[in-house]
Amino acid sequence: MGLDARVRPVGVTERGAMAVPEDPSVAGWYRYGPAPGSSRGSAVLVGHVDSDTGALGEFAALYEVRRGDRVEVRRAEAAPAVYRVVSRATVPKDELPAAVFRRTGTPALTLITCAPPFVPERGGYLANLVVTAEPVRD
């Protein structure tokens, strides 16, 4: 896929939204949910598509992701968690489904970045690209 970002834990902002690392080369793992490789729930990774200068961020690679693509999350203390992309959708920022952050049910990896349109006077990108992947079973 071409996405190779360091991952650090993130929480929520004062407004209750998931925090996103400022550095567009870094991905954030939503620490209040499952970690990648967990046996249940949706592990969420988020990152910027670009920076304030317009330089592309690592999560710009999500624009090229297609159903069936392989995603590998390397972990410090365990074997990599390997997933296969099953869907991608663009949703308005204020309509991100709550199921993205579920802590139960079948395991999944959800990758989120900004998506057009970009409207500076309304705060920037108005949508999110949401890529969902399921674990690859050996």
N, C-alpha and C positions, 0 to 999 in steps of 0.2 A: 504494500500500500504506500510505502514511502513516508510514513509518519514515524518519527523516532524522537520522542520527547521524554525528558525526565518527568517523574510524577511526584507530586507532593500532596499531602492531605489538605483539604479545604473544608470550611464550614459554611456558614450563612452570613450574609451582610446584615446591617442594621434594619434593612427593609424586608428581611426574611427571604431574600433570593439566595441561591447558591453562589458562593464566592468563586471567582475565577482568578487564577494567578495573573499578576500584571505582565509578567514576562511571556511573550507569545511563543517562546520555545519550550515552555513548561506546561504540563498538563496538571489539572487538579483532580484528585480523587475525592469524591464526596464521602467524608469520613463518618457520617452518621448512618451510612448504609453499608451493605456488604462490600467486602474487598474483592477485587478480581480473583477468580478462582474459587469463590465461595460456592457451597453446594445449594444455596437457595437465594432468591432475590436478585435484584438488579444492581450490579456494580456500575457506578456512574463515573465517567471520566469526562472532563470539560476542558476546553482550551480555546484561545483566540484564533480567529482566521487570519488576522493581520494586526499590525501595531498602529499607533497614532501616526507614524510616519508613512504608513502604507506598505511597509515591508511585510511579506507573508509570514504568518506564524505556522507552526507545525500542523495545526488542525486544518489548515487550508487543504491538506491532502484528503480530508474527508469528502471534498467535492468530487473526487475521482472514484470513491469507493462504490462498488457494485455488489449486488446480491451474489453470494458464493465466495467473496473474497475472504482470505484468511487474516485474522488479527491475532497477534501474539503479545501478551503482556508479560514481560520478564519481571520476576520477583526475586528479592534478595535472599529469602530463606526457603524457597521452594522452586520446583520446576516451573517453567513458563505456563501460564494459563492460555490455552489456545481456543479461539472462537472462529465461527464462520458467520459472515454477515447474512442476515435474513431479511432485513428491511431498512429503508431509509425514507424519511419524510421531512418535509419542511412545514413548520407550524409557527403561528404568531408567538412572539416571546411571552405574551401573557396567557397563552393557552397550552403551555407545556403540560402534557398529561401527568397526573399524579402517579400513575402506574410506573413512570420512569424511575421513581424513587422507592419502589416497593421493596420490602425487606423479606418477603416470603414468596413462596411459589417457585416455579422452575427457575434455574439460574440463567442469567443473561448478562451481557455487557452492553451498556448504553454509552455511546460517544456523542457529545453535544458540542456544537460550535455555532457561531453567528451565521446568518444567511440574509441575503438581500430581501427587501430593498434597504438601502442605506440612506437614512434621512437625518442629516446632522442636527437640524433644528428640533427633531423629536428624540434625540439621544443616541443616534447611530443606527445600527442594524435593528430592524423591526421583527425579524424572525429567527428561528433556530433550525439548523439542520440536525436531525436526530437519527443516528445510525444504531440499529440494534443487531446484536450478534449473539448466537447461542454457542455453548461449549461444544468442542469437537470431542467426541467420545472415541477412546482408543479401541 
